[in-house]
Amino acid sequence: MKKLLALVAAGTVLAGCGLVLPGLNTTDGPLRFGARHKLPKGAKKWTILMHVAADNNLCPFAVKNMNEMEAGLDPADVNVICLYDGDQVGDSGVYEIQKDPNGMNDTLVSKINTDLPFIPSNHEINSGDPAVLKAFGEWAIQHYPAEHYGLGIWDHGSGIFRKKNRQTHPIFPAGMVYKGFSWDDNDGGHMETADLTGITTDLAKAAGQPLDFLGFDACLMGHVEISYQVKDAVNYVCASEQLEPGPGWDYQGWLSQVNGNSTPAQVASALVDSYVASYQPGHIHNPDSSSQEATMGASDVHALTASLVPALNNAADVFTKALSNASDKAALNQARQSAQTFYNNDCADLGDFCKNVLASKASSGVKKAAQGIQAALAKTVIREAHIGSGVSKATGLVVYFPTHDMSYNSTYDDPSKIAFAAEHWRNFLKDFSK
């Protein structure tokens, strides 16, 4: 679930990982995308596509966020194109965000365009339909070619999956939000983890190159599994391990840092820093200086596949064997029980879990495997920030990790639903959670 209207949180400590940013990724990714498209004269450096799926109880925040976009935009070098669906029938369309000369205010100067092939005659889309998002993205890439492309998904989010009966927060009726992201309450559609593969692959094909970043302005999407799902079509992923406060990203603060010289790593890192900083006391999303809690991380997908996934596979094999040793089993169990968790407590912060393993009485082989994960995580998470004592041990990515007193979700066995199921981690979890 994205965007609680109020969060019970404590503390106001902002922390970043401080890692050195990699330079611009100059590879074109999988050969199936072919050579990068030749850009027309006058093409901008960046086109950022936003899927603003606001046909639900988050709608009041949507126009505010688009006003932030107008205030922060650098129109010389950056296109921001929003597919918008609000909570009124017939309000769907596309906004090409324009610079507001008056800065941040409550009035949109950008105009809506409804005369488009993917907008029906009644001007009401199902924003939970992945085919609609793909059609919008392909159209926007054709009409707003650029050197770099990013995709932002704005709405509720709940991680890789959720059970209906685990929804307990009073703002959201039981069962309303239970898995996936991008809910359209009027049309009943939503997207799931598996949909990300087709969406990002099709848009990368349209662009002739991988998307430079995929960002979730949505709760609980900061998963190893989410970044893995888009590994063949995206360079960087930005997402939160925890629930997001209502105002979401700070679009003004973020876009004011995006220009023609910005590399993908810099754009992703600026999103992380601006988002969490906006919840500092007295800042744009916390003018009353109340206690806030927020997390955000930016992950290098290439490092994830080249370093983190192999390290997790090795650790999964080592940990599985170690479960037959009572001392190692106890150490792993305690490390997981003590690890940082978030609203989805069947997931754990990966870095904090490894830190706990290294501080335990586990055998040297188990600790070496945990060190391998830590080293790979340092390469993968290029920027991380958080605020609030309740998330003080966040390191940027969670992984599905039920404890022995939680049921193991069999969806995790199906690579067609969660691609990461093809790796070794699930084998360890099935034995660990018994």
FIVODO-259737 format. One record per residue (C-alpha): residue number from 1; x, z, y. Coordinates in Angstrom, 3 decimals, decimal comma, padded with zeros to 6 digits. Each point is the difference from the previous one (the first is absolute). Layout:
BEGIN
kemi pos:NUM	x:X	z:Z	y:Y
...
***
This chain:
BEGIN
kemi pos:1	x:000,000	z:000,000	y:000,000
kemi pos:2	x:001,339	z:-000,943	y:003,401
kemi pos:3	x:-000,292	z:001,896	y:003,174
kemi pos:4	x:-001,502	z:003,442	y:-000,115
kemi pos:5	x:-001,662	z:000,832	y:003,295
kemi pos:6	x:001,742	z:003,365	y:-000,073
kemi pos:7	x:002,836	z:001,299	y:-002,161
kemi pos:8	x:000,881	z:003,552	y:-000,918
kemi pos:9	x:003,730	z:-000,049	y:000,568
kemi pos:10	x:002,741	z:002,250	y:001,249
kemi pos:11	x:003,195	z:-000,530	y:001,913
kemi pos:12	x:001,195	z:-002,840	y:002,170
kemi pos:13	x:003,405	z:-000,916	y:-001,371
kemi pos:14	x:000,815	z:-003,684	y:000,098
kemi pos:15	x:002,592	z:-001,126	y:-002,523
kemi pos:16	x:001,579	z:-003,354	y:-000,814
kemi pos:17	x:002,272	z:-000,924	y:-002,850
kemi pos:18	x:002,637	z:-001,359	y:002,377
kemi pos:19	x:001,084	z:-002,737	y:-002,395
kemi pos:20	x:001,923	z:-003,005	y:001,277
kemi pos:21	x:-002,309	z:-002,965	y:000,319
kemi pos:22	x:000,841	z:-003,150	y:-001,960
kemi pos:23	x:000,314	z:-003,227	y:001,889
kemi pos:24	x:-002,399	z:-002,894	y:-000,048
kemi pos:25	x:-000,693	z:-001,164	y:-003,544
kemi pos:26	x:001,047	z:-003,635	y:000,006
kemi pos:27	x:-001,172	z:-000,942	y:-003,493
kemi pos:28	x:-003,173	z:-001,942	y:-000,568
kemi pos:29	x:-001,058	z:002,024	y:-003,025
kemi pos:30	x:-001,385	z:-001,689	y:-003,119
kemi pos:31	x:000,624	z:-003,739	y:-000,137
kemi pos:32	x:-003,694	z:-000,684	y:-000,411
kemi pos:33	x:-000,415	z:000,563	y:003,740
kemi pos:34	x:002,355	z:-002,909	y:000,642
kemi pos:35	x:001,970	z:-000,447	y:003,178
kemi pos:36	x:-001,117	z:001,742	y:003,157
kemi pos:37	x:-002,425	z:-002,147	y:001,958
kemi pos:38	x:001,373	z:-001,905	y:002,960
kemi pos:39	x:-001,522	z:001,662	y:003,031
kemi pos:40	x:-001,569	z:-001,962	y:002,840
kemi pos:41	x:001,542	z:000,158	y:003,442
kemi pos:42	x:-001,144	z:003,105	y:001,834
kemi pos:43	x:-000,807	z:002,006	y:-003,144
kemi pos:44	x:000,275	z:003,740	y:000,527
kemi pos:45	x:002,357	z:002,274	y:-001,884
kemi pos:46	x:-002,705	z:002,183	y:-001,532
kemi pos:47	x:-003,571	z:-000,423	y:-001,207
kemi pos:48	x:-001,596	z:003,282	y:-001,031
kemi pos:49	x:-003,296	z:-000,263	y:-001,856
kemi pos:50	x:-002,328	z:002,998	y:000,060
kemi pos:51	x:-002,917	z:000,442	y:-002,416
kemi pos:52	x:-002,211	z:002,419	y:001,939
kemi pos:53	x:-002,575	z:000,956	y:-002,637
kemi pos:54	x:-002,119	z:002,287	y:002,172
kemi pos:55	x:-003,436	z:-000,483	y:-001,584
kemi pos:56	x:-000,147	z:003,712	y:-000,785
kemi pos:57	x:000,302	z:003,404	y:001,670
kemi pos:58	x:003,406	z:-000,854	y:001,501
kemi pos:59	x:-001,433	z:-002,609	y:002,369
kemi pos:60	x:000,358	z:002,149	y:003,166
kemi pos:61	x:003,772	z:-000,111	y:-000,405
kemi pos:62	x:000,239	z:-003,786	y:-000,420
kemi pos:63	x:-000,588	z:-001,127	y:003,589
kemi pos:64	x:002,243	z:002,816	y:001,259
kemi pos:65	x:002,797	z:-001,291	y:-002,205
kemi pos:66	x:-000,520	z:-003,581	y:001,213
kemi pos:67	x:000,209	z:001,265	y:003,589
kemi pos:68	x:003,323	z:001,575	y:-000,950
kemi pos:69	x:001,108	z:-003,393	y:-001,334
kemi pos:70	x:-000,878	z:-001,641	y:003,331
kemi pos:71	x:002,005	z:002,623	y:001,877
kemi pos:72	x:003,122	z:-000,255	y:-002,166
kemi pos:73	x:000,167	z:-003,732	y:-000,763
kemi pos:74	x:002,962	z:-002,160	y:001,014
kemi pos:75	x:-001,892	z:-003,307	y:000,385
kemi pos:76	x:003,159	z:-002,064	y:000,438
kemi pos:77	x:001,233	z:000,521	y:-003,534
kemi pos:78	x:-002,798	z:001,583	y:-002,040
kemi pos:79	x:-003,420	z:-001,081	y:-001,256
kemi pos:80	x:-002,400	z:002,712	y:-001,155
kemi pos:81	x:-003,049	z:-001,470	y:-001,736
kemi pos:82	x:-002,778	z:002,346	y:-001,160
kemi pos:83	x:-002,733	z:-000,707	y:-002,529
kemi pos:84	x:-002,643	z:002,483	y:001,128
kemi pos:85	x:-003,104	z:001,271	y:-001,770
kemi pos:86	x:-001,810	z:002,880	y:001,700
kemi pos:87	x:-002,995	z:002,066	y:-001,023
kemi pos:88	x:-002,581	z:-002,242	y:001,673
kemi pos:89	x:-001,546	z:-002,985	y:-001,778
kemi pos:90	x:001,384	z:-003,250	y:001,389
kemi pos:91	x:003,084	z:001,417	y:001,763
kemi pos:92	x:002,671	z:-001,616	y:-002,192
kemi pos:93	x:002,576	z:-002,361	y:001,428
kemi pos:94	x:003,627	z:-000,509	y:000,989
kemi pos:95	x:001,701	z:001,369	y:003,105
kemi pos:96	x:003,186	z:-001,581	y:001,300
kemi pos:97	x:001,322	z:003,058	y:001,800
kemi pos:98	x:000,771	z:-000,620	y:003,665
kemi pos:99	x:002,210	z:002,094	y:002,259
kemi pos:100	x:-002,120	z:002,277	y:002,175
kemi pos:101	x:001,525	z:-000,036	y:003,510
kemi pos:102	x:-001,612	z:003,383	y:000,674
kemi pos:103	x:001,696	z:001,649	y:-002,965
kemi pos:104	x:-001,754	z:002,465	y:-002,283
kemi pos:105	x:-003,732	z:000,330	y:000,722
kemi pos:106	x:-003,395	z:-000,235	y:-001,709
kemi pos:107	x:-000,652	z:-003,672	y:000,708
kemi pos:108	x:001,026	z:-002,847	y:-002,291
kemi pos:109	x:001,234	z:-003,076	y:001,835
kemi pos:110	x:000,430	z:-001,880	y:-003,291
kemi pos:111	x:-002,931	z:-002,173	y:-001,049
kemi pos:112	x:-001,552	z:-000,314	y:-003,452
kemi pos:113	x:-000,070	z:-003,366	y:-001,808
kemi pos:114	x:-002,767	z:-000,426	y:-002,578
kemi pos:115	x:000,121	z:-003,801	y:-000,413
kemi pos:116	x:002,340	z:000,089	y:-002,972
kemi pos:117	x:-000,324	z:-001,256	y:-003,593
kemi pos:118	x:000,229	z:003,486	y:-001,553
kemi pos:119	x:-002,576	z:001,553	y:002,370
kemi pos:120	x:-003,551	z:-000,622	y:-001,324
kemi pos:121	x:-002,807	z:-001,224	y:002,226
kemi pos:122	x:-001,399	z:003,526	y:000,370
kemi pos:123	x:003,428	z:001,171	y:001,234
kemi pos:124	x:000,173	z:002,739	y:-002,631
kemi pos:125	x:002,881	z:000,022	y:-002,476
kemi pos:126	x:000,604	z:002,265	y:-002,963
kemi pos:127	x:003,269	z:001,528	y:001,168
kemi pos:128	x:000,500	z:001,508	y:-003,456
kemi pos:129	x:000,297	z:-003,477	y:-001,554
kemi pos:130	x:003,638	z:-001,024	y:-000,612
kemi pos:131	x:-001,006	z:-003,678	y:000,197
kemi pos:132	x:-001,077	z:000,514	y:003,613
kemi pos:133	x:003,320	z:001,608	y:000,900
kemi pos:134	x:001,924	z:-002,820	y:-001,683
kemi pos:135	x:-002,034	z:-002,677	y:001,779
kemi pos:136	x:000,592	z:001,698	y:003,347
kemi pos:137	x:003,720	z:000,396	y:-000,661
kemi pos:138	x:000,505	z:-003,614	y:-001,058
kemi pos:139	x:-001,898	z:-001,228	y:003,072
kemi pos:140	x:001,944	z:002,267	y:002,355
kemi pos:141	x:003,381	z:-000,999	y:-001,432
kemi pos:142	x:-000,921	z:-003,668	y:000,479
kemi pos:143	x:-001,181	z:000,486	y:003,580
kemi pos:144	x:002,586	z:002,590	y:001,111
kemi pos:145	x:003,272	z:-001,039	y:-001,677
kemi pos:146	x:002,940	z:002,310	y:000,599
kemi pos:147	x:003,442	z:000,888	y:-001,253
kemi pos:148	x:-001,252	z:003,327	y:-001,388
kemi pos:149	x:-003,355	z:001,090	y:-001,413
kemi pos:150	x:-001,491	z:003,434	y:-000,491
kemi pos:151	x:-003,316	z:001,161	y:-001,447
kemi pos:152	x:-001,711	z:003,264	y:000,913
kemi pos:153	x:-002,973	z:001,376	y:-001,931
kemi pos:154	x:-002,177	z:002,368	y:002,047
kemi pos:155	x:-002,641	z:002,167	y:-001,685
kemi pos:156	x:-000,526	z:002,708	y:-002,583
kemi pos:157	x:002,567	z:000,251	y:-002,772
kemi pos:158	x:000,272	z:002,233	y:-003,042
kemi pos:159	x:003,202	z:-000,916	y:-001,816
kemi pos:160	x:000,234	z:-001,923	y:-003,247
kemi pos:161	x:-003,161	z:001,499	y:-001,452
kemi pos:162	x:-002,328	z:002,965	y:000,318
kemi pos:163	x:-002,749	z:001,508	y:-002,060
kemi pos:164	x:-003,421	z:000,263	y:001,605
kemi pos:165	x:-000,398	z:003,653	y:-000,907
kemi pos:166	x:003,247	z:000,983	y:001,753
kemi pos:167	x:-001,343	z:-000,741	y:003,470
kemi pos:168	x:-000,708	z:003,334	y:001,653
kemi pos:169	x:000,616	z:-000,379	y:003,734
kemi pos:170	x:-003,218	z:000,657	y:001,987
kemi pos:171	x:000,480	z:-002,976	y:002,320
kemi pos:172	x:-000,262	z:-002,409	y:-002,912
kemi pos:173	x:-003,016	z:000,312	y:-002,339
kemi pos:174	x:000,920	z:000,524	y:-003,658
kemi pos:175	x:000,857	z:-003,286	y:-001,648
kemi pos:176	x:000,031	z:-002,109	y:003,168
kemi pos:177	x:003,745	z:-000,528	y:-000,088
kemi pos:178	x:001,579	z:000,055	y:-003,396
kemi pos:179	x:002,587	z:-002,732	y:-000,373
kemi pos:180	x:001,666	z:-002,813	y:001,876
kemi pos:181	x:-000,304	z:-000,891	y:003,661
kemi pos:182	x:-001,995	z:-002,049	y:002,534
kemi pos:183	x:-003,579	z:001,194	y:-000,517
kemi pos:184	x:-002,938	z:-001,909	y:001,408
kemi pos:185	x:-002,861	z:002,489	y:-000,119
kemi pos:186	x:-002,685	z:-002,571	y:000,812
kemi pos:187	x:001,052	z:-002,641	y:-002,523
kemi pos:188	x:001,344	z:002,447	y:-002,555
kemi pos:189	x:003,362	z:-001,687	y:-000,507
kemi pos:190	x:003,462	z:001,500	y:-000,198
kemi pos:191	x:003,431	z:-001,067	y:-001,183
kemi pos:192	x:002,186	z:001,483	y:-002,710
kemi pos:193	x:003,705	z:000,149	y:-000,759
kemi pos:194	x:-000,053	z:-003,144	y:-002,147
kemi pos:195	x:-001,449	z:-002,039	y:002,889
kemi pos:196	x:003,195	z:000,467	y:001,993
kemi pos:197	x:001,897	z:-002,391	y:-002,272
kemi pos:198	x:-002,269	z:-002,966	y:000,664
kemi pos:199	x:-000,409	z:000,767	y:003,697
kemi pos:200	x:003,701	z:000,269	y:000,791
kemi pos:201	x:001,084	z:-002,831	y:-002,312
kemi pos:202	x:-002,505	z:-002,434	y:001,484
kemi pos:203	x:000,982	z:000,901	y:003,554
kemi pos:204	x:003,693	z:-000,314	y:-000,834
kemi pos:205	x:-000,662	z:-003,439	y:-001,428
kemi pos:206	x:-001,870	z:-000,966	y:003,175
kemi pos:207	x:002,962	z:001,181	y:002,069
kemi pos:208	x:002,647	z:-001,519	y:-002,255
kemi pos:209	x:001,747	z:003,376	y:-000,111
kemi pos:210	x:-000,714	z:003,623	y:-000,927
kemi pos:211	x:-001,918	z:002,099	y:002,493
kemi pos:212	x:002,511	z:002,031	y:001,954
kemi pos:213	x:-002,106	z:003,119	y:-000,197
kemi pos:214	x:-003,250	z:001,353	y:-001,382
kemi pos:215	x:-001,337	z:003,090	y:001,758
kemi pos:216	x:-002,899	z:002,276	y:-000,865
kemi pos:217	x:-001,793	z:001,716	y:002,850
kemi pos:218	x:-001,774	z:001,857	y:-002,767
kemi pos:219	x:000,385	z:003,273	y:-001,862
kemi pos:220	x:002,083	z:000,685	y:-003,090
kemi pos:221	x:001,519	z:-003,452	y:-000,563
kemi pos:222	x:003,683	z:001,065	y:000,075
kemi pos:223	x:000,498	z:-000,632	y:-003,721
kemi pos:224	x:002,873	z:-001,367	y:-002,029
kemi pos:225	x:-002,750	z:-001,833	y:-001,863
kemi pos:226	x:-001,400	z:-001,666	y:003,141
kemi pos:227	x:003,383	z:-001,360	y:001,076
kemi pos:228	x:000,656	z:-001,188	y:-003,547
kemi pos:229	x:-003,344	z:-001,819	y:-000,038
kemi pos:230	x:001,151	z:-002,311	y:002,822
kemi pos:231	x:003,624	z:-000,316	y:-001,104
kemi pos:232	x:-000,026	z:-003,808	y:-000,202
kemi pos:233	x:-001,544	z:-000,676	y:003,400
kemi pos:234	x:000,908	z:002,751	y:002,517
kemi pos:235	x:003,288	z:001,258	y:001,443
kemi pos:236	x:-001,024	z:003,399	y:001,437
kemi pos:237	x:-002,983	z:002,310	y:-000,512
kemi pos:238	x:-001,136	z:002,693	y:002,457
kemi pos:239	x:-002,451	z:002,636	y:-001,220
kemi pos:240	x:-000,896	z:003,685	y:000,095
kemi pos:241	x:000,366	z:002,414	y:-002,889
kemi pos:242	x:-002,609	z:002,287	y:001,561
kemi pos:243	x:-003,413	z:-000,437	y:001,614
kemi pos:244	x:000,090	z:-001,611	y:003,438
kemi pos:245	x:-001,537	z:001,660	y:003,059
kemi pos:246	x:-002,908	z:-001,884	y:001,560
kemi pos:247	x:001,840	z:-002,005	y:002,693
kemi pos:248	x:002,367	z:-001,542	y:-002,571
kemi pos:249	x:003,027	z:-001,961	y:001,190
kemi pos:250	x:001,196	z:000,055	y:003,595
kemi pos:251	x:-000,325	z:-003,740	y:000,629
kemi pos:252	x:001,054	z:000,255	y:003,632
kemi pos:253	x:003,169	z:001,914	y:-000,811
kemi pos:254	x:000,802	z:-002,229	y:-002,972
kemi pos:255	x:-000,657	z:-003,441	y:001,506
kemi pos:256	x:001,866	z:000,887	y:003,192
kemi pos:257	x:003,115	z:000,046	y:-002,223
kemi pos:258	x:-000,676	z:-003,339	y:-001,731
kemi pos:259	x:001,523	z:-003,063	y:001,685
kemi pos:260	x:001,870	z:-003,180	y:-000,765
kemi pos:261	x:003,170	z:001,874	y:-000,949
kemi pos:262	x:-001,677	z:002,404	y:-002,433
kemi pos:263	x:001,051	z:-000,253	y:-003,630
kemi pos:264	x:-002,512	z:000,829	y:-002,752
kemi pos:265	x:001,798	z:003,284	y:-000,707
kemi pos:266	x:-000,177	z:000,951	y:003,669
kemi pos:267	x:-003,709	z:-000,852	y:000,213
kemi pos:268	x:-000,758	z:002,112	y:-003,073
kemi pos:269	x:002,099	z:002,889	y:001,266
kemi pos:270	x:-001,611	z:-000,116	y:003,449
kemi pos:271	x:-003,406	z:000,256	y:-001,643
kemi pos:272	x:001,073	z:003,135	y:-001,870
kemi pos:273	x:001,501	z:001,701	y:003,028
kemi pos:274	x:-002,777	z:-000,872	y:002,465
kemi pos:275	x:-002,756	z:001,063	y:-002,396
kemi pos:276	x:001,330	z:003,475	y:-000,683
kemi pos:277	x:001,205	z:000,550	y:003,577
kemi pos:278	x:-003,515	z:-000,726	y:001,282
kemi pos:279	x:-001,209	z:003,230	y:-001,658
kemi pos:280	x:002,543	z:002,168	y:001,757
kemi pos:281	x:-001,626	z:002,483	y:002,427
kemi pos:282	x:-001,084	z:-001,727	y:003,185
kemi pos:283	x:000,591	z:-003,518	y:-001,300
kemi pos:284	x:-002,532	z:-002,841	y:-000,126
kemi pos:285	x:-001,733	z:001,078	y:-003,217
kemi pos:286	x:000,294	z:003,726	y:000,611
kemi pos:287	x:-000,781	z:000,608	y:003,681
kemi pos:288	x:-001,383	z:003,468	y:-000,736
kemi pos:289	x:003,238	z:001,062	y:-001,739
kemi pos:290	x:-001,834	z:001,040	y:-003,151
kemi pos:291	x:001,659	z:000,459	y:-003,380
kemi pos:292	x:000,342	z:-003,369	y:-001,702
kemi pos:293	x:001,284	z:-001,232	y:-003,325
kemi pos:294	x:001,268	z:-003,519	y:-000,588
kemi pos:295	x:002,478	z:-001,892	y:-002,173
kemi pos:296	x:001,294	z:-003,561	y:000,027
kemi pos:297	x:002,733	z:-001,854	y:-001,840
kemi pos:298	x:001,468	z:-003,506	y:000,015
kemi pos:299	x:001,329	z:-001,358	y:-003,290
kemi pos:300	x:002,281	z:-002,942	y:-000,717
kemi pos:301	x:-001,753	z:-001,743	y:-002,874
kemi pos:302	x:003,144	z:-001,834	y:-001,106
kemi pos:303	x:001,881	z:003,292	y:-000,318
kemi pos:304	x:-002,948	z:001,459	y:-001,869
kemi pos:305	x:000,127	z:-002,700	y:-002,663
kemi pos:306	x:003,801	z:-000,241	y:-000,141
kemi pos:307	x:000,827	z:003,725	y:000,087
kemi pos:308	x:-002,943	z:002,392	y:-000,119
kemi pos:309	x:-001,938	z:-001,517	y:-002,894
kemi pos:310	x:003,076	z:-000,161	y:-002,278
kemi pos:311	x:000,816	z:003,601	y:000,936
kemi pos:312	x:-003,567	z:001,074	y:-000,814
kemi pos:313	x:000,111	z:-001,859	y:-003,306
kemi pos:314	x:003,244	z:001,709	y:-000,947
kemi pos:315	x:-001,321	z:003,394	y:001,063
kemi pos:316	x:-003,249	z:-000,515	y:-001,874
kemi pos:317	x:001,941	z:-000,659	y:-003,201
kemi pos:318	x:002,288	z:003,008	y:000,562
kemi pos:319	x:-002,861	z:002,316	y:000,970
kemi pos:320	x:-002,109	z:-001,045	y:-002,989
kemi pos:321	x:002,798	z:000,897	y:-002,413
kemi pos:322	x:000,669	z:003,223	y:001,895
kemi pos:323	x:-003,557	z:001,226	y:-000,566
kemi pos:324	x:001,014	z:000,907	y:-003,554
kemi pos:325	x:002,381	z:002,587	y:001,464
kemi pos:326	x:-001,865	z:003,132	y:001,091
kemi pos:327	x:002,331	z:000,733	y:002,914
kemi pos:328	x:-000,174	z:-003,539	y:001,395
kemi pos:329	x:-003,740	z:-000,148	y:-000,495
kemi pos:330	x:-000,435	z:003,223	y:001,968
kemi pos:331	x:002,327	z:-001,233	y:002,751
kemi pos:332	x:-001,860	z:-003,294	y:000,373
kemi pos:333	x:-003,344	z:001,764	y:000,000
kemi pos:334	x:001,105	z:002,457	y:002,692
kemi pos:335	x:001,522	z:-002,799	y:002,089
kemi pos:336	x:-003,306	z:-001,851	y:-000,081
kemi pos:337	x:-002,097	z:003,114	y:000,688
kemi pos:338	x:002,128	z:000,808	y:003,050
kemi pos:339	x:000,169	z:-003,560	y:001,341
kemi pos:340	x:-001,632	z:-001,025	y:003,265
kemi pos:341	x:-003,509	z:-001,315	y:-000,605
kemi pos:342	x:-002,670	z:-001,337	y:002,295
kemi pos:343	x:-003,773	z:-000,503	y:-000,119
kemi pos:344	x:000,375	z:-001,846	y:-003,312
kemi pos:345	x:001,655	z:002,843	y:-001,873
kemi pos:346	x:000,411	z:-002,041	y:-003,170
kemi pos:347	x:002,857	z:-001,722	y:001,856
kemi pos:348	x:003,273	z:001,544	y:001,139
kemi pos:349	x:002,583	z:-000,770	y:002,633
kemi pos:350	x:002,767	z:-001,650	y:-001,974
kemi pos:351	x:002,945	z:001,229	y:002,051
kemi pos:352	x:-001,143	z:003,605	y:000,041
kemi pos:353	x:-000,554	z:-000,029	y:-003,771
kemi pos:354	x:003,567	z:-001,209	y:-000,520
kemi pos:355	x:001,332	z:002,643	y:002,374
kemi pos:356	x:-001,751	z:002,641	y:-002,102
kemi pos:357	x:001,465	z:-001,402	y:-003,210
kemi pos:358	x:003,500	z:000,207	y:001,444
kemi pos:359	x:-000,576	z:003,633	y:000,996
kemi pos:360	x:-001,284	z:000,903	y:-003,470
kemi pos:361	x:001,700	z:001,001	y:-003,247
kemi pos:362	x:-000,586	z:-003,430	y:-001,511
kemi pos:363	x:002,717	z:-001,599	y:-002,093
kemi pos:364	x:002,663	z:-002,181	y:001,596
kemi pos:365	x:-001,607	z:-003,178	y:-001,385
kemi pos:366	x:-003,348	z:000,805	y:001,601
kemi pos:367	x:001,672	z:000,842	y:003,316
kemi pos:368	x:002,034	z:-003,203	y:-000,085
kemi pos:369	x:-003,191	z:-002,019	y:-000,459
kemi pos:370	x:-001,597	z:001,809	y:002,954
kemi pos:371	x:003,093	z:-000,700	y:002,099
kemi pos:372	x:-000,392	z:-003,670	y:-000,857
kemi pos:373	x:-003,543	z:000,043	y:001,371
kemi pos:374	x:001,153	z:001,774	y:003,151
kemi pos:375	x:002,724	z:-002,560	y:000,660
kemi pos:376	x:-002,416	z:-002,891	y:-000,520
kemi pos:377	x:-002,638	z:001,657	y:002,177
kemi pos:378	x:002,533	z:000,255	y:002,834
kemi pos:379	x:000,422	z:-003,779	y:-000,157
kemi pos:380	x:-003,734	z:-000,652	y:-000,275
kemi pos:381	x:-001,506	z:002,218	y:002,706
kemi pos:382	x:001,529	z:-001,360	y:003,200
kemi pos:383	x:-001,985	z:002,285	y:002,299
kemi pos:384	x:-002,139	z:003,096	y:-000,539
kemi pos:385	x:-001,664	z:002,398	y:002,414
kemi pos:386	x:-002,487	z:002,842	y:-000,288
kemi pos:387	x:-001,595	z:002,721	y:002,059
kemi pos:388	x:-001,594	z:003,252	y:-001,211
kemi pos:389	x:001,315	z:002,768	y:-002,225
kemi pos:390	x:-002,375	z:-000,989	y:-002,789
kemi pos:391	x:001,943	z:-003,235	y:-000,510
kemi pos:392	x:003,457	z:001,282	y:000,912
kemi pos:393	x:001,598	z:-001,179	y:-003,249
kemi pos:394	x:-001,245	z:-003,594	y:000,191
kemi pos:395	x:002,636	z:-002,652	y:-000,672
kemi pos:396	x:-002,014	z:-003,225	y:000,279
kemi pos:397	x:-001,449	z:-000,934	y:-003,397
kemi pos:398	x:-002,237	z:001,597	y:-002,589
kemi pos:399	x:-000,295	z:-001,014	y:-003,628
kemi pos:400	x:-002,858	z:000,684	y:-002,387
kemi pos:401	x:000,965	z:003,247	y:-001,741
kemi pos:402	x:-002,799	z:002,086	y:-001,560
kemi pos:403	x:000,978	z:003,436	y:-001,248
kemi pos:404	x:-000,733	z:001,231	y:-003,521
kemi pos:405	x:-003,284	z:001,525	y:001,130
kemi pos:406	x:-001,276	z:-003,279	y:001,483
kemi pos:407	x:-001,445	z:-002,886	y:-001,954
kemi pos:408	x:002,067	z:-003,181	y:-000,193
kemi pos:409	x:-001,853	z:-003,005	y:001,475
kemi pos:410	x:000,030	z:-002,804	y:-002,575
kemi pos:411	x:-000,213	z:-002,606	y:002,789
kemi pos:412	x:003,712	z:000,671	y:000,387
kemi pos:413	x:000,569	z:-001,700	y:-003,354
kemi pos:414	x:-001,336	z:-003,360	y:001,187
kemi pos:415	x:002,471	z:-002,275	y:001,864
kemi pos:416	x:-002,882	z:-002,278	y:000,998
kemi pos:417	x:-001,357	z:002,873	y:002,127
kemi pos:418	x:003,227	z:001,755	y:000,971
kemi pos:419	x:003,050	z:-002,219	y:-000,461
kemi pos:420	x:002,360	z:002,992	y:-000,190
kemi pos:421	x:-001,552	z:000,770	y:-003,399
kemi pos:422	x:002,422	z:-002,583	y:-001,402
kemi pos:423	x:002,888	z:002,386	y:000,721
kemi pos:424	x:001,102	z:003,126	y:-001,879
kemi pos:425	x:-001,397	z:002,765	y:002,221
kemi pos:426	x:-003,375	z:000,045	y:-001,738
kemi pos:427	x:001,663	z:000,721	y:-003,345
kemi pos:428	x:001,525	z:003,169	y:001,406
kemi pos:429	x:-003,250	z:001,031	y:001,676
kemi pos:430	x:-002,023	z:-000,297	y:-003,180
kemi pos:431	x:002,289	z:002,425	y:-001,790
kemi pos:432	x:000,538	z:002,243	y:003,011
kemi pos:433	x:-003,708	z:000,434	y:000,783
kemi pos:434	x:-000,954	z:000,995	y:-003,539
***
